[in-house]
């Protein structure tokens, strides 16, 4: 596969932005918890008590009321799955709440992996069907193409 066949960072960012907006998230300037005072906010997306900021390795997920970075998720859809599991987040969470939120993040990633595996299995089955069709066409071409 050539480099031109791979989606660019810009293409992936545009797709993620479209996904967030389509599912009711809003574009926002997000203050990064723990950043130096006066540091400029970063562009991201917000929904309820949560925000997501794009990183090169995925999406940084922030619980806004607690000003707490919960972790990084690999895709916009994983962020959306996580937020659908954790409807709200308190301003002063205890360890159990933080642990449950991180467990929900793990479940969101596992769901993403499961969907990716299912898509790969379907794609493999389609490829096998196409290869079988190509073999049939070749066999017919050989069979009917002979002039004995």
Secondary structure, 3 states (H helix, E strand, C coil): CCHHHCCCHHHHHHHHHHHHHHCCCEEEEECCCCCCCCCCCEEEEEECCEEEEEECCEEEEEECCCCEEEEEECCHHHHHHHHHHCCCCCCCCCHHHHHHHHHHHHHHHHHHHHHHHHHHHHHHHHHHHHHHHHHHHHHHHHHHHCCC
